[in-house]
Every structure is written in structure tokens, then in C-alpha cells.
Amino acid sequence: MRHLIRSSRSLGSLRVFHSRWGVPAVAGALIALSFGLSKLFGLTVWGDAFMLAAAATAGIPIILSALRALRAKVVGIDLLVSVAAIGAVVLGELWEAAAVTFLFAIGHALEQATLNKTRSALAELVAVAPETAVVLRDGVQHEIAAAAVEPGELVLVKNGAKVPVDGVVARGVGAVDEASITGESIPIEKAAGDHVFAGTVATGGVLQVTATGVGADTTLARIIHRVEEAQDAKAKTQAFMDRFSTWYTPGIIVLALVLGLVTQNLTLALTLLVIGCPGALVISIPVAIVAGIGRGAKDGILIKGGEYLETAAKVDVVAIDKTGTLTEGRPHLTDVIIVDHAYDRTQVLALAARAEAGSEHPLARPVLDAAAAAGVAVVGLPSHTEPVPGRGVIATLDGRQVAVGTLALLREGAARGVDVAAAAPHARLIEAVADTVDELAAAGRTPMVVAVDGRPIAVLAVADHVRPEALEAIQRLHRAGVRRVVMLTGDAPRVAAAVADEVGVDEVRAGLMPEQKLEAVRELQRGGHTVAMVGDGVNDAPALAVAHIGVAMGAAGSGVAIETADVALMRDDLLALPRALGLARRTVAVMRENVAVAMITVAALLAGVVFGGVTMAVGMLVHELSVLAVIANAMRLLRADAVGRSRGPARRPALRTLARLQRLEPPRSAIVERAQRADESPHVARRS
């Protein structure tokens, strides 16, 4: 038993020695003992022995590290310190050798401790990963490992529990804290049909969730993977500094050798080795990148890596999609205007809903919802459906071609086989349709013409709400240094202008097809601008790909967006955009400050060596202080940006919009029938 206790104690002592602080603690004690023996008791020999032991205790791990680096053909800082310490011992400068190695060891321990804090965001993400889940099988609760849940199983999430899987609420009502995914600290109410994410926490109610993503196939797992990769990805400046260091360190060795040979002063040469250590320089950029990306992850902003962080800091033009970005992307049907009285409202809705039944476009949903709300049965899918990007959809129903979309779709229909000539005898009707379309657009709604075999029979209109935070987001972009905010939309110019006036963008380019959005971004780039493109739809994909920085909004529910976007804003909150660009600028500023601190420190120490007064111990002390200074500077990025997270003023535009809507006059007499009237902001969302 005693043997076991002794073994346990020995093992504990060994762990202490090998812990982060073990080596500096033992070396420090030996140095103190050395001074005590030599100064207090005059035992100089014993004092020197303990001082040598201190140098060996702190120096051997450094020498071993230098040898490992040399085997990898890397001339690192450890080699400089090792040569200096060994040289000091050979010269009999035991105190200098012990001081240099002790300070280097304690600096290394402090460096690791503080560096770990810069990676706290990743550690916190890993910590929120759920380990167990309660599944309902035949009505009986079973607690199993979260990774063992099968997709489609019903998972019970009780108050206070972590949501173990990605899924859709099947039953129950509750509140969920989604801060770990989106950065939003206010719990979100969840009910049947709402999505929930693994790693979030139920703060009220009980939810039954149908699992759709388990284990590595969850949003949380994708975020962790993305942050891991991003923190290890090097920025361009960091890659340059790495190349610089590969030449700088051997250069310092050669310079010290030359200095020693010329002056015949080995102590001076060894001191140069110590003060020439580029520790602060090497760590100045990666520590800032890790902290910046970690801060972004906490706020629901995923940045792909250091290179994208640097590029985002240079953005001076933001190109932004309208539908789903400046607006909420949830349009609803507001008007059904009959222009051919051979059809009534029910027939028009039935035709339009059947034509849109096979479409994935966001504007198809309000048509289908309105038909369902009106009790119009949508029976039978089209025999053929042709979506026309930026224009609408053409479907074949019972041998007739039904087009739902823009006037341009009707005018260009001949090229797609639509019998435009059939509408030619009805010039007045077409003119009336054009007038109605203009009036609806002027009223802030998206008009969609319904035509049968090329003959317009009705005009539908849908409206979307401008995001309440859109105006404040644009203002913050300007304050963050963005010179121009350009709206790129496929919507009609009058409608786009109305939204632009509401949110304060600088320039509007409307009526754009996806390839025209791409060309618009390229044109901005040719003008010498660094362009960020913000979008949320497939039609934005070409422009997102060609922009310097592609930003995806509301990426929490999209694994593809998390993996592919240069910057993914997890929360569907436009204010996250200026926050992301602001974070990038602050991170790059910290990188520059750190490089300046490192260079100034080395230059000052070199001057101190040349003009005298700087010893090896002083040089190492200042060197380690500079390392800690750059780390502490980077840790400032981990602080929350309280101002950037404020959302109060963003609701004012919504109130103004509501008041303006209440004053709106209805479209004039051309409007024959009105099915529904938007009760709030009627801004248009067309097929953009």
C-alpha cells in the first residue's frame, strides 16, 4: 500500500514537472537556492552547481525542441536560445545561461496559457455538443447517445436540456437559446414546423423533434469543422512572415558569428542571438487571426480563414441582393387583378397555382398559399414546366401554355413557343396590363402577369417586408468604411428604387439576370474596388463566386452555405454584415500593431546591444514581454462588440413604412378586383 502511495506521489511529482509550469517552477527554485547558498552562506561552488542545474533544467527541453526542429530542417527560435545558453555556460556565465533559459521557459508557459484563451470560442463550441438524447420509441422514452439517433426518429427535448440533433419540431411549443449557433442571446420561440439545431438549449416548454441531422451531419459539427480549418488557414501576411522568418533566423546566426569574429567578444555575439529571437514577430499574426475568427464564431459569423479575413478588411464596395437580403424574403399575395373577364379570381388562382406547383422560386409559395387559403384545389401537375430565370415560369396545362411572370416573359414568349400573336388583336388589353403592372410597381408590389397561350388574363401582385434593420445596417456599413452599397436585383427599376430609397443604398441596378449580376460585380472590380457580394439565393451564386468576398445570410439552416461561403452569417440578421466587416478591420489593425511591436522591440534591443547596456537576461526578459504584449493585444478581439450588437433603432424604418403604407392610395381604376391588401410595408419582391 505504501509502495502504491509512494508511486502515486512520484507520478504526481512527475506530472507537475511535465506540466506547463513544472519546468519554470523547478528552474526558478534552483536559481533561488543558488543565490541563497552563494550570497547568504558563501558557498559559491554549491551556488554555481545549482545555477548550472537550473540552466540545465530549463535548457534541456529547449535544446531537444531545437534538435527536433533541425531534423525537420527548420532553424527556429529554440536554436538561437540553445546556442546562447550553451555558449554562456562555456564562458562561465552561469547566471546568464540560467536566466535566459528560465525566462524563455516561463514565457513559453505564459504564451501557451494565453494562446489557449484565444481558442476559447472553439473550445466552447465543442463543449456545447450534446452527448445524449431522449428518443421516443413506441411511446417509451429511451436515453441513448446523441450519435446513435436515427434520422427520422422522434426526439424529446425537455426544458433545460440541450437539443441533441438538427431537426424539425413535430409537436409542442417552447423557447430555445440558439446563441451557440447564431450568436443570438435572446431565446427563440419554437412551434411545430420550426427548425432546431443540435447544441442549442431549450429554455422553456417541451418539444418533440423529428431528427434530420445527427452527429457530423449537424450544423454545430459543420461550424466546429469550419472554425478549426479557418483558425489554421494562413493569411497572406502570415505566409509572408513565415517566409521572412525562414531567412531571418539563420541571418541572425550568421550576423552573431560575424560580430563575434570581428569584435572577438563572444558575450556580445551570444547576446545578439538572444535579442534577435523573432518570437513576437512569428506569433503576431496567427494569434490575431485565431482570436478574430473565434470572436466571429461566438457572434454567429463564420469566416473561412485568415486570407478572407484580410480581404474582408479591404472591402470598400458592398453589392447586395434585395429579396431575402434587404427584404425578409417572405412575400405574400396582395392583389389579383382580372383583365380578361372570361376568368374569375378562383380560375386565375387555380391556373397560376398549378403553373407554379413545380417551381422552387420564392414567389411561387405566396401564389400556392393564396390558392390554399381561398380553398382552390390545385389538381394535377403541369405536363411540362420551364422556369425562366429572372422572368417567371411557363407551364403546359391541359394542352394550354400558362405563363406566370414578368411582362418581359410575355414579350419574349415567342422565342419559347408561346403564341404571342394571339394577344396581338388585344392591344388595349396589353396596354392596360402594362399600366397595371406599372401602378402596382409604383405602389411597392411585385406584379406577375398570368397569360394563357400568350394572352394576359390577370395580374397578380406580391409584397415583401423590408427588414427592420436594413437602414441601420447600411448606415453602419458606411461608418465602417464602405464607400458604396450597390443593390443588384432582378426586380423592376421602380420597385427597386422604392426599396433603395427606404434603406439608403447608394446605387441601384435593377432588372438583372444572374449573369448580369456577375458582370456588375466584375465591373465594380475593374474599377479597382474590393467587392463583397451578399446574397441568399441560387440566382446570386455566380456573383457570390466571382466577388472578392461572398457573404451568405441565414446560413444556420444551410450546410452548403456554411461550407462554401467566404463569410457565413448564421443568423438571418443584416446587422451581422457590418459587424463582420468591422471585425475583419479590427483584426487586421491588431495584426499590424503586433508586427510593429515586434519590429520595434527587436530594433530597440539591437540598438541596446550596439550602444551597450543590454545583457542576455535583459534581452530575453524584454523579448518575452513583447511576446506577451502581442498576445494580450490580440485578446482584445475576444471582447464582445456591444455597440455593433445593438438592434433597437432598426425598428424605426418598419414603423415609418407602416405609416406610409396606411397613406397609400390603391392603384387606380385599372384594378378590377383586389383579393387581399397588404397590411404592412408593400415593397416588391420580384424574381430576383
C-alpha positions in Angstrom: 0.0 0.0 0.0 2.8 2.4 1.0 4.6 1.5 -2.2 1.4 2.4 -4.2 1.2 5.7 -2.3 4.9 6.5 -3.0 4.4 5.5 -6.6 1.3 7.7 -6.8 3.2 10.6 -5.2 6.1 10.1 -7.6 3.8 10.0 -10.5 2.1 13.2 -9.2 5.5 14.9 -9.0 6.4 13.8 -12.5 3.1 15.3 -13.8 3.9 18.5 -12.0 7.3 18.6 -13.6 5.9 17.9 -17.1 3.1 20.3 -16.7 3.1 23.8 -18.3 4.6 25.4 -15.2 6.6 22.5 -13.9 9.9 23.3 -15.7 10.0 27.1 -14.9 8.9 26.4 -11.3 11.8 23.9 -10.7 14.3 26.1 -12.5 13.2 29.1 -10.5 13.6 27.2 -7.2 17.1 26.2 -8.2 18.0 29.7 -9.1 16.7 30.9 -5.7 18.6 28.2 -3.9 21.8 29.1 -5.8 21.5 32.7 -4.8 20.8 31.7 -1.2 23.8 29.4 -0.9 26.3 31.8 -2.6 25.1 35.1 -1.2 23.9 34.1 2.3 26.3 31.3 3.2 29.2 32.0 0.8 29.0 28.5 -0.7 30.0 29.7 -4.2 30.7 26.2 -5.6 27.3 24.9 -4.5 25.7 28.1 -5.7 27.3 27.6 -9.2 26.2 24.0 -9.2 22.6 24.8 -8.5 22.7 27.6 -11.1 24.1 25.2 -13.7 21.3 22.7 -12.7 18.7 25.5 -13.2 20.1 26.2 -16.6 20.1 22.5 -17.5 16.5 22.1 -16.1 15.1 24.9 -18.2 17.5 24.5 -21.1 17.3 20.7 -21.9 13.7 20.9 -23.2 14.7 23.9 -25.3 17.6 22.0 -26.8 15.5 19.0 -27.5 12.9 21.2 -29.2 15.7 22.8 -31.3 17.0 19.4 -32.4 13.5 18.2 -33.4 13.1 21.4 -35.5 16.5 20.8 -37.1 15.5 17.3 -38.1 12.6 18.9 -39.9 15.1 21.4 -41.5 13.7 24.3 -39.5 16.0 26.8 -37.9 13.9 28.1 -35.1 14.0 30.4 -32.1 14.8 27.4 -29.8 18.1 27.0 -31.7 19.1 30.6 -31.0 18.3 30.3 -27.3 20.1 26.9 -27.1 23.3 28.2 -28.7 23.2 31.3 -26.5 22.7 29.3 -23.3 25.4 26.7 -24.2 27.8 29.5 -25.1 27.1 31.3 -21.8 27.9 28.1 -19.9 31.1 27.6 -21.8 32.1 31.2 -21.0 31.2 30.6 -17.3 28.3 33.0 -17.4 26.0 30.6 -15.5 23.6 33.2 -14.3 23.1 34.5 -17.8 22.5 30.9 -19.1 20.1 30.1 -16.3 18.3 33.5 -16.6 17.9 33.2 -20.4 16.5 29.6 -20.3 14.3 30.3 -17.2 12.8 33.4 -18.7 12.3 31.6 -22.0 10.6 28.7 -20.3 8.3 30.9 -18.2 7.5 33.0 -21.3 6.6 29.8 -23.2 4.3 28.7 -20.5 2.6 32.1 -20.4 2.3 32.1 -24.1 0.6 28.7 -24.2 -1.8 29.7 -21.4 -2.9 32.9 -23.2 -2.9 31.3 -26.6 -5.4 28.7 -25.4 -7.7 31.5 -24.4 -7.7 32.9 -27.9 -9.1 29.5 -29.0 -11.8 29.6 -26.3 -14.5 30.0 -29.0 -13.7 26.7 -30.5 -13.5 25.0 -27.1 -16.9 26.5 -26.2 -18.4 25.2 -29.4 -17.1 21.7 -28.7 -18.3 21.9 -25.1 -21.9 22.5 -26.2 -22.0 19.4 -28.3 -24.7 17.2 -26.8 -23.7 13.7 -25.6 -27.1 12.0 -25.0 -30.6 12.2 -26.5 -34.0 11.0 -25.3 -35.9 9.3 -28.1 -39.5 8.2 -28.2 -39.8 4.6 -29.4 -43.3 3.1 -29.3 -44.2 5.9 -26.9 -41.5 4.9 -24.4 -38.6 7.3 -23.6 -35.1 5.9 -24.2 -31.9 7.8 -23.3 -29.2 7.0 -25.9 -26.0 8.5 -27.2 -26.8 11.5 -29.4 -24.8 10.0 -32.3 -27.0 6.9 -32.1 -30.2 8.7 -33.0 -31.5 7.6 -36.4 -32.7 10.3 -38.9 -36.5 10.5 -38.7 -36.7 9.4 -35.1 -38.7 11.4 -32.6 -36.5 13.1 -30.0 -37.9 14.6 -26.8 -36.3 17.9 -25.7 -37.2 18.9 -22.2 -36.9 22.3 -20.5 -33.2 23.0 -19.8 -31.9 20.2 -22.0 -29.6 20.5 -25.0 -31.1 19.8 -28.3 -29.2 16.7 -29.4 -29.9 16.7 -33.2 -30.8 19.0 -36.0 -34.5 18.6 -36.7 -38.0 20.0 -37.2 -40.4 20.5 -34.3 -43.2 17.9 -34.7 -45.2 18.8 -31.6 -45.0 21.1 -28.6 -44.2 24.8 -28.0 -41.1 26.1 -26.3 -38.2 28.6 -26.3 -34.7 27.7 -27.5 -31.5 29.6 -26.8 -29.6 29.5 -30.1 -26.6 31.5 -29.0 -24.2 28.7 -29.7 -25.2 28.6 -33.4 -26.3 32.1 -34.3 -24.9 34.3 -31.5 -28.4 35.5 -30.7 -28.7 35.6 -26.9 -32.5 36.0 -26.8 -34.3 32.6 -26.8 -36.4 32.0 -29.9 -39.9 30.6 -29.7 -40.3 27.3 -31.4 -43.5 25.5 -32.6 -44.5 22.8 -35.0 -42.6 23.2 -38.3 -39.8 25.2 -36.9 -36.2 24.1 -37.3 -33.9 23.5 -34.3 -30.2 22.8 -34.1 -28.0 20.5 -32.1 -26.1 22.2 -29.3 -28.9 24.8 -28.6 -30.6 24.8 -25.3 -34.4 24.6 -24.5 -35.2 27.3 -22.0 -38.9 26.6 -21.8 -41.6 24.1 -22.8 -41.2 20.6 -24.1 -40.6 19.8 -27.8 -40.9 16.7 -29.8 -38.4 17.0 -32.7 -38.1 14.8 -35.8 -34.3 14.3 -36.3 -33.0 15.4 -39.7 -29.3 15.7 -38.9 -27.2 13.6 -36.5 -23.6 13.7 -35.3 -21.3 15.0 -38.0 -24.3 15.9 -40.1 -25.4 18.7 -37.8 -25.0 22.5 -38.2 -22.9 22.5 -35.0 -20.5 19.9 -36.4 -20.1 21.9 -39.6 -19.4 25.0 -37.6 -16.7 23.3 -35.5 -15.1 21.9 -38.6 -15.2 25.2 -40.3 -13.7 27.1 -37.4 -10.9 24.5 -37.0 -10.0 24.9 -40.6 -10.3 28.7 -40.5 -8.1 29.1 -37.5 -5.3 27.1 -39.1 -5.6 28.7 -42.5 -2.8 31.3 -43.0 -3.4 34.8 -44.2 -1.2 36.2 -47.0 0.7 38.4 -44.5 1.3 35.4 -42.3 2.6 33.4 -45.1 5.0 36.3 -45.9 6.1 36.5 -42.3 6.8 32.7 -42.3 9.0 33.1 -45.4 10.7 36.1 -43.8 11.4 34.1 -40.6 13.0 31.2 -42.5 15.7 33.7 -43.7 15.7 36.0 -40.6 16.7 33.4 -38.0 19.7 32.0 -40.0 20.6 35.6 -40.8 20.8 36.4 -37.0 23.1 33.4 -36.5 25.4 34.5 -39.3 25.3 38.1 -38.0 26.2 36.9 -34.5 29.0 34.8 -35.9 30.4 37.7 -37.9 30.1 40.0 -34.9 31.9 37.6 -32.6 34.7 37.2 -35.1 35.1 40.9 -35.7 34.9 42.1 -32.1 36.3 38.9 -30.5 33.5 39.4 -28.0 31.6 36.2 -27.6 29.3 37.5 -25.0 28.2 40.2 -27.3 27.6 37.7 -30.1 25.6 35.5 -27.8 23.5 38.4 -26.6 22.7 39.2 -30.2 21.4 35.7 -30.7 19.0 36.2 -27.7 17.7 39.6 -28.6 17.3 38.6 -32.3 14.7 36.0 -31.4 11.7 36.7 -33.7 9.2 35.2 -31.3 6.8 38.1 -31.1 7.1 38.5 -34.9 6.3 34.9 -35.7 3.3 34.9 -33.4 2.0 38.4 -34.1 -0.4 37.5 -37.0 -1.7 33.9 -36.2 -2.7 34.9 -32.7 -4.7 37.8 -34.1 -6.4 35.6 -36.7 -7.3 32.9 -34.2 -8.8 35.5 -31.9 -10.7 37.3 -34.7 -12.2 34.1 -36.1 -13.1 32.9 -32.6 -14.8 36.2 -31.9 -16.8 35.9 -35.1 -17.8 32.3 -34.3 -19.2 33.5 -31.0 -21.3 36.1 -32.8 -22.6 33.7 -35.5 -20.1 34.9 -38.1 -18.1 32.2 -39.8 -15.0 33.4 -41.7 -13.3 30.9 -44.0 -9.8 31.8 -42.9 -7.1 34.4 -42.4 -6.8 35.2 -46.2 -10.6 36.0 -46.3 -10.3 38.0 -43.1 -7.6 40.2 -44.6 -9.6 40.6 -47.8 -12.8 41.4 -45.9 -10.9 44.2 -44.1 -10.3 45.9 -47.5 -13.9 45.8 -48.8 -14.9 49.2 -50.0 -18.0 48.3 -52.1 -20.8 46.0 -51.0 -23.1 44.6 -53.6 -26.2 43.3 -52.1 -29.2 41.3 -53.3 -32.7 42.6 -52.5 -35.1 39.7 -52.0 -34.3 37.8 -48.8 -31.4 40.1 -48.0 -32.6 43.7 -47.8 -36.2 42.3 -47.5 -37.3 39.4 -45.4 -37.8 37.1 -48.3 -41.3 36.1 -47.2 -43.6 37.7 -49.9 -47.3 37.2 -49.8 -50.0 37.7 -52.4 -51.7 41.1 -52.2 -53.6 41.6 -55.4 -55.5 39.5 -58.0 -56.4 41.9 -60.8 -58.6 40.3 -63.6 -58.1 41.8 -67.1 -60.0 39.1 -69.0 -63.4 38.6 -67.6 -63.8 35.3 -69.1 -61.9 34.2 -66.0 -62.8 34.8 -62.4 -60.5 35.0 -59.4 -60.8 31.3 -58.5 -59.9 30.2 -62.0 -56.9 32.6 -62.2 -55.6 31.4 -58.8 -56.1 27.8 -59.9 -54.2 28.3 -63.2 -51.4 30.3 -61.5 -51.0 27.8 -58.6 -50.9 24.8 -61.0 -48.2 26.5 -63.1 -46.2 27.4 -60.0 -46.6 24.0 -58.4 -43.4 22.7 -59.9 -41.4 25.9 -59.2 -38.9 26.3 -56.4 -38.8 30.1 -56.8 -39.7 32.1 -53.6 -42.5 33.8 -55.4 -44.2 30.5 -56.2 -45.0 30.0 -52.5 -47.3 33.0 -52.0 -49.3 32.0 -55.0 -49.8 28.5 -53.7 -50.5 29.7 -50.2 -53.2 32.2 -51.5 -54.8 29.4 -53.5 -54.9 27.2 -50.5 -56.3 29.9 -48.3 -59.0 30.6 -50.8 -59.9 26.9 -50.9 -58.8 26.5 -54.5 -57.8 22.9 -55.2 -54.6 22.6 -57.2 -55.2 19.3 -59.0 -52.7 17.8 -61.4 -49.1 18.9 -62.1 -48.2 20.5 -65.4 -47.2 18.1 -68.1 -44.2 20.4 -68.8 -42.6 23.2 -66.7 -40.0 25.6 -67.9 -38.6 28.0 -65.3 -37.1 31.1 -67.0 -34.5 32.7 -64.7 -35.3 36.3 -63.9 -38.6 36.2 -65.8 -41.0 33.6 -64.4 -42.3 30.2 -65.3 -44.1 28.7 -68.4 -46.2 25.5 -67.8 -48.3 23.3 -70.1 -51.7 22.6 -68.5 -54.3 20.5 -70.3 -52.7 21.4 -73.6 -52.5 25.2 -72.9 -49.4 27.2 -72.2 -49.8 29.2 -68.9 -47.1 31.8 -68.2 -46.7 33.5 -64.8 -44.1 36.2 -64.6 -43.0 39.5 -65.9 -44.2 41.4 -68.9 -40.8 40.6 -70.4 -41.7 36.9 -70.1 -44.8 37.6 -72.2 -42.9 39.7 -74.7 -40.1 37.1 -75.1 -42.6 34.2 -75.1 -42.4 33.8 -78.9 -38.9 32.6 -78.5 -40.1 29.9 -76.1 -43.1 28.8 -78.2 -45.7 31.0 -76.5 -48.2 32.3 -79.1 -47.7 36.0 -78.6 -49.5 36.7 -81.9 -52.7 35.5 -80.2 -52.5 38.6 -78.0 -51.8 41.0 -80.8 -55.5 41.8 -81.5 -55.9 42.9 -77.9 -53.5 45.9 -77.9 -55.7 47.8 -75.4 -55.7 44.8 -73.0 -51.9 44.5 -73.2 -51.7 48.3 -72.7 -54.0 48.0 -69.7 -51.8 45.2 -68.3 -48.7 47.3 -68.8 -50.4 50.2 -67.0 -51.5 47.9 -64.1 -48.0 46.5 -63.8 -46.5 50.0 -63.5 -49.1 51.1 -61.0 -48.5 48.0 -58.8 -44.8 48.5 -59.0 -45.2 52.2 -58.1 -47.3 51.0 -55.1 -44.4 48.9 -54.0 -45.6 45.4 -55.1 -44.2 42.8 -57.4 -46.5 42.3 -60.4 -46.8 39.0 -62.1 -48.8 38.6 -65.3 -50.8 35.5 -65.8 -51.2 34.6 -69.5 -52.9 31.7 -71.3 -51.4 30.9 -74.7 -49.8 34.4 -74.8 -53.0 36.3 -73.8 -52.9 38.1 -70.5 -55.8 37.2 -68.3 -54.8 38.7 -64.9 -52.1 40.4 -62.9 -51.1 39.1 -59.5 -49.1 41.1 -57.1 -47.0 40.1 -54.1 -45.2 42.2 -51.5 -42.3 41.6 -49.2 -41.3 43.4 -46.0 -38.1 45.4 -45.8 -36.0 44.2 -43.0 -36.4 46.5 -40.0 -32.7 46.6 -39.5 -31.8 47.3 -43.2 -31.5 51.0 -42.9 -29.2 50.8 -39.8 -27.2 48.1 -41.4 -26.5 50.3 -44.5 -25.6 53.2 -42.3 -23.2 51.0 -40.3 -21.5 49.8 -43.5 -20.8 53.4 -44.4 -19.5 54.2 -40.9 -17.3 51.1 -41.2 -15.6 52.5 -44.3 -17.6 51.1 -47.1 -17.8 53.8 -49.8 -20.7 52.4 -51.9 -23.5 50.0 -51.3 -25.0 48.7 -54.6 -28.3 46.9 -54.8 -28.2 44.2 -57.5 -31.7 42.9 -58.2 -33.8 41.3 -60.9 -36.7 43.4 -59.8 -38.2 46.3 -61.8 -36.4 49.6 -61.6 -39.3 51.5 -60.0 -39.8 48.8 -57.3 -36.0 48.5 -56.7 -35.8 52.3 -56.4 -38.5 52.3 -53.8 -36.7 49.8 -51.6 -33.4 51.6 -52.2 -34.9 54.9 -51.0 -36.2 53.1 -47.9 -32.9 51.5 -46.9 -30.4 54.2 -48.1 -28.3 52.2 -50.6 -26.1 54.4 -52.9 -26.8 52.8 -56.2 -29.4 50.5 -57.8 -29.0 48.2 -60.7 -32.4 46.6 -61.4 -33.8 44.1 -63.9 -30.7 42.0 -63.7 -30.4 38.3 -64.7 -28.0 36.2 -62.7 -25.2 36.6 -65.3 -25.8 40.3 -65.3 -25.3 40.4 -61.5 -22.0 38.6 -62.1 -21.0 41.2 -64.7 -21.9 44.0 -62.4 -19.6 42.6 -59.8 -16.8 42.3 -62.3 -17.4 45.9 -63.4 -17.0 47.1 -59.9 -13.8 45.0 -59.5 -12.4 46.5 -62.7 -13.0 49.9 -61.1 -10.3 49.0 -58.5 -12.8 48.2 -55.8 -12.7 45.3 -53.3 -16.2 43.9 -53.6 -18.2 41.9 -51.1 -21.4 40.3 -52.6 -24.2 39.5 -50.2 -27.0 37.1 -51.3 -29.1 34.2 -50.2 -30.4 32.6 -53.4 -29.2 30.3 -56.2 -29.5 33.2 -58.6 -26.8 35.0 -56.6 -24.4 32.1 -56.8 -22.4 33.3 -59.9 -22.0 36.8 -58.4 -21.1 35.4 -55.0 -18.4 33.2 -56.6 -16.7 36.0 -58.5 -16.8 38.6 -55.7 -13.7 39.1 -53.6 -15.8 38.1 -50.6 -19.0 36.1 -50.9 -21.3 36.5 -47.9 -24.2 34.1 -47.3 -27.0 35.2 -45.0 -29.1 33.0 -42.7 -26.6 30.1 -43.2 -27.6 28.2 -40.0 -30.0 26.0 -41.9 -27.8 25.5 -44.9 -24.8 23.2 -44.7 -23.7 24.2 -48.2 -23.6 27.8 -47.3 -21.5 27.1 -44.1 -19.0 25.1 -46.2 -18.7 27.3 -49.2 -19.3 30.9 -48.3 -16.3 33.1 -47.6 -18.3 34.6 -44.8 -21.4 32.9 -43.5 -23.8 34.9 -41.3 -25.5 32.2 -39.2 -28.3 34.5 -38.1 -30.8 36.0 -40.5 -29.8 39.4 -39.4 -28.4 42.0 -41.8 -26.7 43.9 -38.9 -24.2 40.9 -38.8 -22.8 42.2 -42.1 -21.2 45.5 -40.8 -20.3 43.6 -37.7 -18.3 41.1 -39.8 -16.5 43.7 -41.8 -15.8 45.7 -38.6 -14.3 42.6 -37.0 -12.1 42.0 -40.1 -10.8 45.6 -40.0 -10.1 45.4 -36.2 -8.3 42.1 -36.7 -6.1 43.4 -39.4 -5.4 46.5 -37.3 -4.3 44.3 -34.4 -2.1 42.3 -36.8 -0.3 45.5 -37.9 0.0 46.7 -34.3 1.6 43.4 -33.3 4.1 43.4 -36.2 5.0 47.0 -35.2 5.5 46.0 -31.6 7.7 43.0 -32.6 9.9 45.0 -35.0 10.3 48.0 -32.7 11.3 45.7 -29.8 13.9 43.9 -31.9 15.3 47.2 -33.2 15.4 48.8 -29.8 17.3 45.7 -28.3 19.7 45.7 -31.2 20.4 49.4 -30.6 20.9 48.5 -26.9 23.5 45.9 -27.8 25.4 48.2 -30.1 25.5 51.0 -27.6 25.8 48.8 -24.6 23.7 48.1 -21.5 21.6 45.2 -22.7 22.6 41.8 -21.3 21.3 38.4 -22.4 19.0 38.2 -19.4 17.6 41.7 -20.0 17.2 40.9 -23.7 15.3 37.7 -23.0 13.1 39.4 -20.5 12.2 42.2 -23.0 11.7 39.6 -25.7 9.2 37.5 -23.6 7.4 40.7 -22.6 7.0 41.6 -26.2 5.5 38.1 -26.9 3.0 38.5 -24.1 2.2 42.0 -25.3 1.2 40.9 -28.8 -0.9 38.0 -27.4 -2.7 40.4 -25.0 -3.3 42.8 -27.8 -4.9 40.0 -29.9 -7.1 39.0 -26.9 -8.8 42.4 -27.1 -10.6 41.0 -30.2 -12.3 38.4 -28.0 -14.3 41.2 -26.3 -17.9 41.5 -27.5 -18.7 44.4 -29.7 -21.5 45.8 -27.6 -22.3 48.7 -30.0 -22.4 46.5 -33.0 -24.9 44.2 -31.4 -27.5 46.9 -30.7 -30.7 46.4 -32.6 -33.0 49.0 -31.1 -33.0 51.7 -33.8 -33.5 49.2 -36.5 -37.3 49.0 -35.9 -37.9 52.6 -36.8 -37.9 52.1 -40.6 -40.6 49.4 -40.2 -42.8 51.9 -38.3 -42.2 54.6 -41.0 -43.1 52.0 -43.7 -46.3 51.1 -41.9 -47.3 54.7 -41.6 -46.6 55.3 -45.3 -48.5 52.2 -46.3 -51.5 53.4 -44.5 -51.5 56.5 -46.5 -51.1 54.7 -49.8 -53.8 55.2 -52.4 -55.0 52.0 -54.2 -54.0 51.6 -57.8 -56.4 53.5 -60.0 -59.4 52.2 -61.9 -57.5 49.6 -64.0 -57.5 47.4 -60.9 -60.7 45.4 -61.3 -60.6 43.2 -58.3 -58.5 43.1 -55.2 -58.1 39.9 -53.4 -56.0 41.0 -50.5 -54.4 44.1 -49.4 -51.0 44.2 -47.7 -51.4 45.5 -44.2 -47.8 46.5 -43.9 -44.9 47.6 -46.0 -45.6 46.7 -49.6 -42.2 46.6 -51.1 -41.8 44.5 -54.1 -40.0 41.2 -54.4 -39.8 40.0 -57.9 -37.9 37.1 -59.5 -34.6 38.5 -58.5 
